[in-house]
Amino acid sequence: MNIAIANIASEVCCTLFLMTLFAALLYKRERSRSLYYIELIFVGEIVALTSDLIFRMLSLDRPIAIGLYIDYVISFCASVFLVCSFTFYFYTRFEEKGMLRISSWLRWGVLLYSGLLILTFISSIWTGWLFYLDTGRRLVFTEYYVWTTYLFVPLIVYDFLIILRHRKVLGNAETAVLLLYCVLPIVALFIDNRYNTVCAHIALTLDACMLYTFIYAEQEQSLARSRQELAEMHLNSMVHQINPHFIHNTLSSIESLGRRRPEEASKLLSAFSDYLADNYVDLTKDPLIPFEKELKHVENYLAIEKVRFPNLTVVYDIQAGGFDLPCLSIQPLAENAVKHGICRKRRSEGTLLIASEETEDAFLIRVEDDGAGFDPQKPADGSRQHVGIENVTKRLELLCDGTLTIRSEPGVGTKCEIKIPKGGDSK
């Protein structure tokens, strides 16, 4: 009785632990086929544990009745489903790594063997191979029943050999985790049959924990790679901000002012120098910068454009500051407003508004113009304008959970709003 109660307590703890890990798996952002099979592994183990737990609780201090047959069949079928899902998991891992294609006959072989196990167990109620009903309609186990747990061993050994053979494809860390997933349950099965314990379920729970830890570590590495790609994208975005035509026109303006108004030419040259310096900022620094620094960069850019387009009016309505945002997130919006909005109107005449404000849960930055506008329903044409907007949108989302909303109407103008949640500017 003490062993039975200890087994029940162990299975309760394992079930709750697995349910917690399974819930965490469902919230993983990155989805893949291999993760889908891991979720199936968790489902199989949870169902097997729950059914076995019910079986043990109902069989305390009472004979095992036919009603428990259904519960025990569910537990066995779930265990087969678990082992089958594990096999398909590492099949998928081979293919995801792009180094090995598993033939279809191997897949069908695993499914056929799993189906045969389930059929053998279910049919025993009529064949009497593993158990039968006595005259009191109670379930009686035969001497061969103890061997049902070993029916899984050939499939697990097969998995072990396949993993060992292709260890170079998986890598050392994942190979070690998968091999333990094979070895621990087999050792635990021998202990269970000798001492009537539930070590197999405990071993599978430990294996599931290792799989979860490996997935978490792998996704952290993937996130690090994404951040590296983001840094490269950040560099490309800054380099492409400096359009050769813009440089040529700015230098021509400086040359023209130098003859007539040297002081204004000097100011323009200073603003242009600061603009270039901001575009080539050192990427080893934090990609998030203070709003005030980004605003200064925008001011340098617009100071240049106002010389080139005298009819451009810039209005600043800064009511909030002291927060961080991705570098070069406002300047591209202001550039689009000037080049693709105001400059398309007659005499390049128009007003550009740069505003910021603070709400209860976020900081808002608005970039508005009364230029030509565009039709939001029209598909993007792949131009530099749309690429720049997409770049800003992705960096806002990845770096500070920010969003970019754009509303426009042809002939009226465009309104862009950046929203940065409080606490989101710390990634």
Beta strands, then each sheet from edge to edge (+ up, - down):
strand 1: 131-133
strand 2: 139-141
strand 3: 288-290
strand 4: 312-318
strand 5: 324-326
strand 6: 350-358
strand 7: 362-369
strand 8: 403-409
strand 9: 413-421
sheet 1: 1+ 2-
sheet 2: 3+ 5-
sheet 3: 4+ 6+ 7- 9+ 8-
end
